[in-house]
Amino acid sequence: MTASVIVVSPRTRTRDCMALMSEKGIRHLPVVDEGRVIGMVSIRDIVSDIIADQDFTIEQLEHYISGQ
């Protein structure tokens, strides 16, 4: 355990969480709201969210290009 736990808020953007996890070499981030732990985010959660976002963007661009 560590004395100074790194936490994020529910409003922290996915990419900001990923940057923080990468910079600090951590795989899990507690999510804290109003001084209370409300969840935990893992690197797997972050990667899944980023992949889903990129898939959505690709799909939208394909529709735009094809004129649908």
N, CA, C and O atoms as a CHARMM CRD file, in Angstrom:
* protein
*
  272
    1    1 MET  N      0.83800  -1.18100   0.00000 PROA 1      0.00000
    2    1 MET  CA     0.00000   0.00000   0.00000 PROA 1      0.00000
    3    1 MET  C      0.88000   1.24000   0.00000 PROA 1      0.00000
    4    1 MET  O      2.05900   1.19700   0.35100 PROA 1      0.00000
    5    2 THR  N      0.27900   2.32200  -0.39800 PROA 2      0.00000
    6    2 THR  CA     0.98700   3.59200  -0.41100 PROA 2      0.00000
    7    2 THR  C      0.25600   4.60300   0.46600 PROA 2      0.00000
    8    2 THR  O     -0.96300   4.53600   0.62500 PROA 2      0.00000
    9    3 ALA  N      1.00300   5.52500   1.02300 PROA 3      0.00000
   10    3 ALA  CA     0.40400   6.52500   1.90300 PROA 3      0.00000
   11    3 ALA  C     -0.38500   7.56800   1.10900 PROA 3      0.00000
   12    3 ALA  O     -1.42100   8.04800   1.57100 PROA 3      0.00000
   13    4 SER  N      0.09800   7.91400  -0.07200 PROA 4      0.00000
   14    4 SER  CA    -0.57200   8.94100  -0.88000 PROA 4      0.00000
   15    4 SER  C     -1.23200   8.27800  -2.08900 PROA 4      0.00000
   16    4 SER  O     -0.60100   8.09000  -3.13000 PROA 4      0.00000
   17    5 VAL  N     -2.48800   7.93200  -1.94000 PROA 5      0.00000
   18    5 VAL  CA    -3.23000   7.24900  -2.99100 PROA 5      0.00000
   19    5 VAL  C     -3.64500   8.25800  -4.05700 PROA 5      0.00000
   20    5 VAL  O     -4.16500   9.33000  -3.74800 PROA 5      0.00000
   21    6 ILE  N     -3.40800   7.90200  -5.29800 PROA 6      0.00000
   22    6 ILE  CA    -3.80700   8.74500  -6.43200 PROA 6      0.00000
   23    6 ILE  C     -5.24300   8.38900  -6.77000 PROA 6      0.00000
   24    6 ILE  O     -5.56700   7.22000  -6.97700 PROA 6      0.00000
   25    7 VAL  N     -6.11200   9.40500  -6.82600 PROA 7      0.00000
   26    7 VAL  CA    -7.52900   9.18300  -7.10100 PROA 7      0.00000
   27    7 VAL  C     -7.98300  10.10000  -8.23500 PROA 7      0.00000
   28    7 VAL  O     -7.30600  11.06600  -8.58800 PROA 7      0.00000
   29    8 VAL  N     -9.14800   9.77000  -8.79400 PROA 8      0.00000
   30    8 VAL  CA    -9.77700  10.61600  -9.80400 PROA 8      0.00000
   31    8 VAL  C    -11.22100  10.86300  -9.38900 PROA 8      0.00000
   32    8 VAL  O    -11.75400  10.19100  -8.50600 PROA 8      0.00000
   33    9 SER  N    -11.83800  11.83000 -10.03700 PROA 9      0.00000
   34    9 SER  CA   -13.25000  12.10900  -9.78200 PROA 9      0.00000
   35    9 SER  C    -14.08600  11.45800 -10.88700 PROA 9      0.00000
   36    9 SER  O    -13.53400  11.04700 -11.90800 PROA 9      0.00000
   37   10 PRO  N    -15.38700  11.35800 -10.70500 PROA 10     0.00000
   38   10 PRO  CA   -16.23800  10.78400 -11.75700 PROA 10     0.00000
   39   10 PRO  C    -16.22200  11.61200 -13.04400 PROA 10     0.00000
   40   10 PRO  O    -16.60800  11.12200 -14.10500 PROA 10     0.00000
   41   11 ARG  N    -15.78100  12.84600 -12.95100 PROA 11     0.00000
   42   11 ARG  CA   -15.73700  13.73500 -14.11300 PROA 11     0.00000
   43   11 ARG  C    -14.39800  13.71200 -14.86100 PROA 11     0.00000
   44   11 ARG  O    -14.24500  14.39500 -15.87400 PROA 11     0.00000
   45   12 THR  N    -13.44000  12.93900 -14.37200 PROA 12     0.00000
   46   12 THR  CA   -12.12700  12.85700 -15.01600 PROA 12     0.00000
   47   12 THR  C    -12.26200  12.13000 -16.35100 PROA 12     0.00000
   48   12 THR  O    -12.84000  11.04500 -16.42000 PROA 12     0.00000
   49   13 ARG  N    -11.72900  12.73300 -17.40300 PROA 13     0.00000
   50   13 ARG  CA   -11.81500  12.15500 -18.74500 PROA 13     0.00000
   51   13 ARG  C    -10.98300  10.88400 -18.84400 PROA 13     0.00000
   52   13 ARG  O     -9.96900  10.73600 -18.16200 PROA 13     0.00000
   53   14 THR  N    -11.42600   9.96700 -19.70600 PROA 14     0.00000
   54   14 THR  CA   -10.75600   8.68500 -19.89700 PROA 14     0.00000
   55   14 THR  C     -9.28900   8.87500 -20.26500 PROA 14     0.00000
   56   14 THR  O     -8.41300   8.22500 -19.69500 PROA 14     0.00000
   57   15 ARG  N     -9.02500   9.75600 -21.20800 PROA 15     0.00000
   58   15 ARG  CA    -7.63600   9.96500 -21.64200 PROA 15     0.00000
   59   15 ARG  C     -6.76600  10.53400 -20.52700 PROA 15     0.00000
   60   15 ARG  O     -5.57500  10.23400 -20.45100 PROA 15     0.00000
   61   16 ASP  N     -7.35400  11.34600 -19.67100 PROA 16     0.00000
   62   16 ASP  CA    -6.60700  11.87600 -18.52700 PROA 16     0.00000
   63   16 ASP  C     -6.27600  10.75500 -17.53700 PROA 16     0.00000
   64   16 ASP  O     -5.18400  10.71800 -16.97000 PROA 16     0.00000
   65   17 CYS  N     -7.23000   9.84800 -17.34000 PROA 17     0.00000
   66   17 CYS  CA    -6.97100   8.68500 -16.47200 PROA 17     0.00000
   67   17 CYS  C     -5.84200   7.83600 -17.05200 PROA 17     0.00000
   68   17 CYS  O     -4.95100   7.39100 -16.32900 PROA 17     0.00000
   69   18 MET  N     -5.89100   7.61900 -18.36400 PROA 18     0.00000
   70   18 MET  CA    -4.86800   6.79500 -19.00300 PROA 18     0.00000
   71   18 MET  C     -3.48700   7.44300 -18.88100 PROA 18     0.00000
   72   18 MET  O     -2.49900   6.76200 -18.60600 PROA 18     0.00000
   73   19 ALA  N     -3.42600   8.74200 -19.08300 PROA 19     0.00000
   74   19 ALA  CA    -2.15000   9.45500 -18.96200 PROA 19     0.00000
   75   19 ALA  C     -1.61400   9.35100 -17.53100 PROA 19     0.00000
   76   19 ALA  O     -0.42300   9.12400 -17.32200 PROA 19     0.00000
   77   20 LEU  N     -2.49000   9.51700 -16.56500 PROA 20     0.00000
   78   20 LEU  CA    -2.09300   9.43200 -15.16000 PROA 20     0.00000
   79   20 LEU  C     -1.60200   8.03000 -14.81700 PROA 20     0.00000
   80   20 LEU  O     -0.58200   7.87200 -14.14700 PROA 20     0.00000
   81   21 MET  N     -2.32900   7.01600 -15.27700 PROA 21     0.00000
   82   21 MET  CA    -1.93600   5.63100 -15.00200 PROA 21     0.00000
   83   21 MET  C     -0.58600   5.30700 -15.64000 PROA 21     0.00000
   84   21 MET  O      0.25400   4.63700 -15.03800 PROA 21     0.00000
   85   22 SER  N     -0.39500   5.78300 -16.84400 PROA 22     0.00000
   86   22 SER  CA     0.86400   5.53900 -17.54900 PROA 22     0.00000
   87   22 SER  C      2.02500   6.25800 -16.86200 PROA 22     0.00000
   88   22 SER  O      3.09200   5.68200 -16.64900 PROA 22     0.00000
   89   23 GLU  N      1.79700   7.51000 -16.52500 PROA 23     0.00000
   90   23 GLU  CA     2.83900   8.32500 -15.88200 PROA 23     0.00000
   91   23 GLU  C      3.25600   7.75700 -14.53100 PROA 23     0.00000
   92   23 GLU  O      4.44100   7.73900 -14.19800 PROA 23     0.00000
   93   24 LYS  N      2.28900   7.29900 -13.76400 PROA 24     0.00000
   94   24 LYS  CA     2.56600   6.81000 -12.40800 PROA 24     0.00000
   95   24 LYS  C      2.82600   5.31200 -12.34500 PROA 24     0.00000
   96   24 LYS  O      3.21300   4.79700 -11.29600 PROA 24     0.00000
   97   25 GLY  N      2.61800   4.59700 -13.46300 PROA 25     0.00000
   98   25 GLY  CA     2.85000   3.15600 -13.48700 PROA 25     0.00000
   99   25 GLY  C      1.87300   2.37900 -12.62400 PROA 25     0.00000
  100   25 GLY  O      2.24300   1.41900 -11.94800 PROA 25     0.00000
  101   26 ILE  N      0.60900   2.81200 -12.65700 PROA 26     0.00000
  102   26 ILE  CA    -0.41300   2.14300 -11.84800 PROA 26     0.00000
  103   26 ILE  C     -1.47300   1.52900 -12.75800 PROA 26     0.00000
  104   26 ILE  O     -1.65700   1.96000 -13.89600 PROA 26     0.00000
  105   27 ARG  N     -2.17100   0.51000 -12.23600 PROA 27     0.00000
  106   27 ARG  CA    -3.18500  -0.19700 -13.03500 PROA 27     0.00000
  107   27 ARG  C     -4.59900   0.03800 -12.55200 PROA 27     0.00000
  108   27 ARG  O     -5.55400  -0.33900 -13.23200 PROA 27     0.00000
  109   28 HSD  N     -4.75200   0.65500 -11.39000 PROA 28     0.00000
  110   28 HSD  CA    -6.08300   0.90500 -10.84000 PROA 28     0.00000
  111   28 HSD  C     -6.14700   2.30300 -10.23800 PROA 28     0.00000
  112   28 HSD  O     -5.18500   2.77700  -9.63300 PROA 28     0.00000
  113   29 LEU  N     -7.29400   2.95600 -10.41400 PROA 29     0.00000
  114   29 LEU  CA    -7.51800   4.27900  -9.84700 PROA 29     0.00000
  115   29 LEU  C     -8.83800   4.28100  -9.08100 PROA 29     0.00000
  116   29 LEU  O     -9.88400   3.98700  -9.65900 PROA 29     0.00000
  117   30 PRO  N     -8.80200   4.60500  -7.79900 PROA 30     0.00000
  118   30 PRO  CA   -10.06200   4.77800  -7.07900 PROA 30     0.00000
  119   30 PRO  C    -10.77600   6.02800  -7.59800 PROA 30     0.00000
  120   30 PRO  O    -10.14300   7.04100  -7.89700 PROA 30     0.00000
  121   31 VAL  N    -12.08900   5.93900  -7.69800 PROA 31     0.00000
  122   31 VAL  CA   -12.90700   7.08200  -8.10400 PROA 31     0.00000
  123   31 VAL  C    -13.54800   7.62400  -6.83000 PROA 31     0.00000
  124   31 VAL  O    -14.27300   6.91400  -6.13300 PROA 31     0.00000
  125   32 VAL  N    -13.26600   8.90300  -6.53600 PROA 32     0.00000
  126   32 VAL  CA   -13.72700   9.51400  -5.29400 PROA 32     0.00000
  127   32 VAL  C    -14.61300  10.70800  -5.61800 PROA 32     0.00000
  128   32 VAL  O    -14.26700  11.55300  -6.44400 PROA 32     0.00000
  129   33 ASP  N    -15.76800  10.76300  -4.94900 PROA 33     0.00000
  130   33 ASP  CA   -16.69600  11.88000  -5.11200 PROA 33     0.00000
  131   33 ASP  C    -17.10300  12.36300  -3.72500 PROA 33     0.00000
  132   33 ASP  O    -17.61700  11.59600  -2.91100 PROA 33     0.00000
  133   34 GLU  N    -16.86900  13.62700  -3.47400 PROA 34     0.00000
  134   34 GLU  CA   -17.18500  14.24400  -2.18400 PROA 34     0.00000
  135   34 GLU  C    -16.56700  13.46600  -1.01900 PROA 34     0.00000
  136   34 GLU  O    -17.21300  13.24300   0.00500 PROA 34     0.00000
  137   35 GLY  N    -15.30600  13.05800  -1.19200 PROA 35     0.00000
  138   35 GLY  CA   -14.56900  12.37700  -0.13700 PROA 35     0.00000
  139   35 GLY  C    -14.92500  10.92000   0.07600 PROA 35     0.00000
  140   35 GLY  O    -14.46700  10.29900   1.03600 PROA 35     0.00000
  141   36 ARG  N    -15.73600  10.37200  -0.81200 PROA 36     0.00000
  142   36 ARG  CA   -16.19500   8.98800  -0.66600 PROA 36     0.00000
  143   36 ARG  C    -15.81500   8.17700  -1.89700 PROA 36     0.00000
  144   36 ARG  O    -16.04700   8.61200  -3.02500 PROA 36     0.00000
  145   37 VAL  N    -15.23300   6.99600  -1.68600 PROA 37     0.00000
  146   37 VAL  CA   -14.87600   6.11900  -2.80100 PROA 37     0.00000
  147   37 VAL  C    -16.17200   5.55500  -3.37900 PROA 37     0.00000
  148   37 VAL  O    -16.96800   4.93500  -2.67400 PROA 37     0.00000
  149   38 ILE  N    -16.36500   5.78500  -4.69200 PROA 38     0.00000
  150   38 ILE  CA   -17.58900   5.30100  -5.34100 PROA 38     0.00000
  151   38 ILE  C    -17.30600   4.23800  -6.40100 PROA 38     0.00000
  152   38 ILE  O    -18.22900   3.67500  -6.98900 PROA 38     0.00000
  153   39 GLY  N    -16.01400   3.96700  -6.64000 PROA 39     0.00000
  154   39 GLY  CA   -15.68800   2.94900  -7.62500 PROA 39     0.00000
  155   39 GLY  C    -14.20000   2.82000  -7.83800 PROA 39     0.00000
  156   39 GLY  O    -13.38700   3.46400  -7.17500 PROA 39     0.00000
  157   40 MET  N    -13.86900   1.96200  -8.79000 PROA 40     0.00000
  158   40 MET  CA   -12.47000   1.71300  -9.13100 PROA 40     0.00000
  159   40 MET  C    -12.38400   1.56700 -10.64800 PROA 40     0.00000
  160   40 MET  O    -13.20200   0.87700 -11.25600 PROA 40     0.00000
  161   41 VAL  N    -11.40600   2.21000 -11.25200 PROA 41     0.00000
  162   41 VAL  CA   -11.18600   2.12600 -12.69400 PROA 41     0.00000
  163   41 VAL  C     -9.88600   1.37000 -12.92300 PROA 41     0.00000
  164   41 VAL  O     -8.86300   1.67000 -12.30800 PROA 41     0.00000
  165   42 SER  N     -9.93700   0.38200 -13.81900 PROA 42     0.00000
  166   42 SER  CA    -8.73300  -0.37900 -14.14300 PROA 42     0.00000
  167   42 SER  C     -8.23000   0.01800 -15.52600 PROA 42     0.00000
  168   42 SER  O     -8.95000   0.64900 -16.30000 PROA 42     0.00000
  169   43 ILE  N     -7.01800  -0.34800 -15.82400 PROA 43     0.00000
  170   43 ILE  CA    -6.45000  -0.06100 -17.13900 PROA 43     0.00000
  171   43 ILE  C     -7.27100  -0.76700 -18.21300 PROA 43     0.00000
  172   43 ILE  O     -7.40400  -0.25600 -19.32500 PROA 43     0.00000
  173   44 ARG  N     -7.81800  -1.92900 -17.89500 PROA 44     0.00000
  174   44 ARG  CA    -8.68100  -2.64800 -18.84600 PROA 44     0.00000
  175   44 ARG  C     -9.93400  -1.82600 -19.16700 PROA 44     0.00000
  176   44 ARG  O    -10.36100  -1.76100 -20.31900 PROA 44     0.00000
  177   45 ASP  N    -10.51700  -1.20100 -18.14200 PROA 45     0.00000
  178   45 ASP  CA   -11.68300  -0.33200 -18.35800 PROA 45     0.00000
  179   45 ASP  C    -11.33200   0.81700 -19.29900 PROA 45     0.00000
  180   45 ASP  O    -12.09300   1.15300 -20.20500 PROA 45     0.00000
  181   46 ILE  N    -10.17800   1.40300 -19.06700 PROA 46     0.00000
  182   46 ILE  CA    -9.73600   2.54200 -19.86600 PROA 46     0.00000
  183   46 ILE  C     -9.51500   2.13000 -21.31400 PROA 46     0.00000
  184   46 ILE  O     -9.99100   2.80100 -22.23000 PROA 46     0.00000
  185   47 VAL  N     -8.79800   1.03400 -21.52900 PROA 47     0.00000
  186   47 VAL  CA    -8.51800   0.55800 -22.89000 PROA 47     0.00000
  187   47 VAL  C     -9.82600   0.21500 -23.61800 PROA 47     0.00000
  188   47 VAL  O     -9.98700   0.55100 -24.79200 PROA 47     0.00000
  189   48 SER  N    -10.74200  -0.43900 -22.93700 PROA 48     0.00000
  190   48 SER  CA   -12.03100  -0.79100 -23.54400 PROA 48     0.00000
  191   48 SER  C    -12.80800   0.44700 -23.95500 PROA 48     0.00000
  192   48 SER  O    -13.41300   0.47800 -25.02600 PROA 48     0.00000
  193   49 ASP  N    -12.79200   1.47300 -23.10300 PROA 49     0.00000
  194   49 ASP  CA   -13.50400   2.71100 -23.41200 PROA 49     0.00000
  195   49 ASP  C    -12.88700   3.42800 -24.60700 PROA 49     0.00000
  196   49 ASP  O    -13.60500   3.93500 -25.47000 PROA 49     0.00000
  197   50 ILE  N    -11.57400   3.47000 -24.65900 PROA 50     0.00000
  198   50 ILE  CA   -10.89700   4.13800 -25.77300 PROA 50     0.00000
  199   50 ILE  C    -11.15100   3.38800 -27.07900 PROA 50     0.00000
  200   50 ILE  O    -11.38300   4.01500 -28.11200 PROA 50     0.00000
  201   51 ILE  N    -11.11200   2.07000 -27.04800 PROA 51     0.00000
  202   51 ILE  CA   -11.39200   1.27500 -28.25000 PROA 51     0.00000
  203   51 ILE  C    -12.82300   1.50600 -28.71600 PROA 51     0.00000
  204   51 ILE  O    -13.06000   1.66900 -29.91300 PROA 51     0.00000
  205   52 ALA  N    -13.77700   1.52200 -27.79400 PROA 52     0.00000
  206   52 ALA  CA   -15.17500   1.76900 -28.15600 PROA 52     0.00000
  207   52 ALA  C    -15.34000   3.15000 -28.77300 PROA 52     0.00000
  208   52 ALA  O    -16.08000   3.30900 -29.74300 PROA 52     0.00000
  209   53 ASP  N    -14.66500   4.14100 -28.22600 PROA 53     0.00000
  210   53 ASP  CA   -14.72800   5.49900 -28.76100 PROA 53     0.00000
  211   53 ASP  C    -14.13500   5.55600 -30.16500 PROA 53     0.00000
  212   53 ASP  O    -14.69600   6.20700 -31.04600 PROA 53     0.00000
  213   54 GLN  N    -13.02000   4.89100 -30.38100 PROA 54     0.00000
  214   54 GLN  CA   -12.39900   4.87700 -31.70600 PROA 54     0.00000
  215   54 GLN  C    -13.26400   4.12500 -32.71300 PROA 54     0.00000
  216   54 GLN  O    -13.37100   4.54300 -33.86600 PROA 54     0.00000
  217   55 ASP  N    -13.88100   3.02500 -32.29600 PROA 55     0.00000
  218   55 ASP  CA   -14.78500   2.29500 -33.18300 PROA 55     0.00000
  219   55 ASP  C    -15.95400   3.17200 -33.61400 PROA 55     0.00000
  220   55 ASP  O    -16.34800   3.16400 -34.78000 PROA 55     0.00000
  221   56 PHE  N    -16.50800   3.93000 -32.66300 PROA 56     0.00000
  222   56 PHE  CA   -17.61000   4.83600 -32.97700 PROA 56     0.00000
  223   56 PHE  C    -17.16600   5.90300 -33.97900 PROA 56     0.00000
  224   56 PHE  O    -17.87600   6.19600 -34.94100 PROA 56     0.00000
  225   57 THR  N    -15.98500   6.48100 -33.74500 PROA 57     0.00000
  226   57 THR  CA   -15.46200   7.51000 -34.63900 PROA 57     0.00000
  227   57 THR  C    -15.24600   6.94700 -36.03800 PROA 57     0.00000
  228   57 THR  O    -15.59300   7.59400 -37.02500 PROA 57     0.00000
  229   58 ILE  N    -14.68400   5.76600 -36.13200 PROA 58     0.00000
  230   58 ILE  CA   -14.45700   5.12800 -37.43600 PROA 58     0.00000
  231   58 ILE  C    -15.78100   4.89100 -38.14800 PROA 58     0.00000
  232   58 ILE  O    -15.89800   5.14900 -39.34600 PROA 58     0.00000
  233   59 GLU  N    -16.77100   4.40500 -37.42200 PROA 59     0.00000
  234   59 GLU  CA   -18.08300   4.15600 -38.01600 PROA 59     0.00000
  235   59 GLU  C    -18.70700   5.44600 -38.53900 PROA 59     0.00000
  236   59 GLU  O    -19.27300   5.46700 -39.63200 PROA 59     0.00000
  237   60 GLN  N    -18.60400   6.51300 -37.76600 PROA 60     0.00000
  238   60 GLN  CA   -19.15200   7.80300 -38.19700 PROA 60     0.00000
  239   60 GLN  C    -18.42900   8.32700 -39.43200 PROA 60     0.00000
  240   60 GLN  O    -19.06500   8.86100 -40.34100 PROA 60     0.00000
  241   61 LEU  N    -17.12700   8.18000 -39.47300 PROA 61     0.00000
  242   61 LEU  CA   -16.35300   8.63500 -40.63000 PROA 61     0.00000
  243   61 LEU  C    -16.68000   7.80800 -41.87400 PROA 61     0.00000
  244   61 LEU  O    -16.76500   8.34700 -42.97800 PROA 61     0.00000
  245   62 GLU  N    -16.86100   6.50000 -41.69300 PROA 62     0.00000
  246   62 GLU  CA   -17.22900   5.64600 -42.82800 PROA 62     0.00000
  247   62 GLU  C    -18.59400   6.05000 -43.38700 PROA 62     0.00000
  248   62 GLU  O    -18.77900   6.06800 -44.60400 PROA 62     0.00000
  249   63 HSD  N    -19.55000   6.37300 -42.51600 PROA 63     0.00000
  250   63 HSD  CA   -20.86800   6.82400 -42.97000 PROA 63     0.00000
  251   63 HSD  C    -20.75300   8.16400 -43.70600 PROA 63     0.00000
  252   63 HSD  O    -21.40400   8.37700 -44.72900 PROA 63     0.00000
  253   64 TYR  N    -19.93000   9.04900 -43.18000 PROA 64     0.00000
  254   64 TYR  CA   -19.73400  10.35000 -43.80400 PROA 64     0.00000
  255   64 TYR  C    -19.11500  10.20400 -45.19700 PROA 64     0.00000
  256   64 TYR  O    -19.54700  10.84600 -46.15400 PROA 64     0.00000
  257   65 ILE  N    -18.10700   9.35500 -45.28900 PROA 65     0.00000
  258   65 ILE  CA   -17.41800   9.16000 -46.57200 PROA 65     0.00000
  259   65 ILE  C    -18.33200   8.51200 -47.59800 PROA 65     0.00000
  260   65 ILE  O    -18.31500   8.88700 -48.77000 PROA 65     0.00000
  261   66 SER  N    -19.13300   7.53900 -47.16600 PROA 66     0.00000
  262   66 SER  CA   -20.00000   6.83700 -48.10300 PROA 66     0.00000
  263   66 SER  C    -21.27900   7.62300 -48.41800 PROA 66     0.00000
  264   66 SER  O    -22.04300   7.23800 -49.30300 PROA 66     0.00000
  265   67 GLY  N    -21.50900   8.72400 -47.69200 PROA 67     0.00000
  266   67 GLY  CA   -22.66200   9.57900 -47.95300 PROA 67     0.00000
  267   67 GLY  C    -23.95700   9.05400 -47.39500 PROA 67     0.00000
  268   67 GLY  O    -25.02000   9.45800 -47.86500 PROA 67     0.00000
  269   68 GLN  N    -23.92400   8.17900 -46.41900 PROA 68     0.00000
  270   68 GLN  CA   -25.14900   7.62200 -45.83300 PROA 68     0.00000
  271   68 GLN  C    -25.65200   8.43800 -44.69100 PROA 68     0.00000
  272   68 GLN  O    -26.67400   8.10000 -44.09300 PROA 68     0.00000
